[in-house]
Amino acid sequence: MPNTEQIRFQTDVCYIASQGILKTPESTLKLNLSEQYILSYLIDNYGNPVTKDELLKVGWPDRIVTEASLFQVIRALRVKLNEKKKGDVIETLPRVGYQIREFTRETINFQEEANLSPFKKIGKKTAIVSAIGLAAVGAGIGWMKYVPSHTPTNYIIEKDRIGSNDITIVTANADDLADLRSKVKELIKGQTKKYGKLVTQNERVYLLKTDEFYSAAWCAVDANEQCIKNTDFSYKIATDEWDKFAKLVIDNQKVYHETPVIQTEYAREPTAVIYASYIDKSGIQSKVMHYFMTPTDNKGIFDFSMMSFIKDPDSGKFRSLAISASKAYIENRESQFLQTIKIEPEMYHWAYQPSPDYDEKESLALKHSCHFECQSSDKRPYYNYVVYKQPNLLLMLNEFTGFFWNNTSQGDPSISYSDHFSDLSPDNNKKTDK
């Protein structure tokens, strides 16, 4: 085999552009086409800033997509390139675009690699997968590409009791944890200064911070520490819009979910309904999702589909955003949360039509939908976590959309989402202390 070039980044991950793969001593990972186009373009333009518009044209040469799609690819590349700190490999240039960090060019010989024992080449993490793939190698495939599944995120979870309120903070790193701790203190200080006391009482509150947004969910609780019906709600907040959310909390003006007016010919009652509110500069302030979850013939596996709608600010009605179909697997594994659900996308379809009323580049709702479109097109699984449970109500967490309350069906208990978690009693919610 001829020699070829690989790019070695500071994170010790190597990119072989001719094969479209990233390599570490333990694994080989195939990039999708958009990821290959964008990473190669950044490398080819080393030393020069690359604008977002350039990358949108490069990454999707046959399509017109929003910046949300670019953000998702950059985020995925950061993870796959093992960035410990944002910018270790791909530097963000505010109001400009992106630039690749220093790297070295190396020449490798595939013939030498081919002479290595398969287990020496791939390492322990992929040995089992390679063994399964030996039949394919024997059938004439010269080398095997292993694309590992996305794995559950390991979070930092901190719980506190403030007055009569239970606060749970969930982050992926210590810096975000410190940021949310500080923000909680500011909220308490602001409300106490305005009213002379903390007026937020008897609430279960959850907070999350990611690189792209904050997520907040809460409910008012009764004497038995159960969420009171229709007091559950969640916000997704752009990182530069936290002050607007803080004002709502300090002024004690948080809102709860409304009864949406949705026009659809799909008459079946959903298994679960999710309500979400957004604070960003887009004008899209509210989204509703209808979930349909039906058991298959295989235990613990479900047909899992979704219809989502965004609220029209003028009419107050909700119009279609997207539909999707997936398989959901209830995983029997140790988890930081009550339960882990693996979602394997099968189909995603946009129903959204551009509108002059919205600044789509600023919309968290559209960014989240773009993420799931990318997951679906690449057949990449993702995970939802059950954080809290009571009859007909679940609090879920997804790393790309944050917290969301899952109001389950009251009309058909046989397919009620929460029925599939009946072994989890409210007392088991204490597992989140881990």
Summary of the structure (lengths in Angstrom):
residues: 434
radius of gyration: 23.3
end to end distance: 50.6
largest distance: 76.0
contacts: 1284
relative contact order: 0.10
helix: 29%
strand: 34%
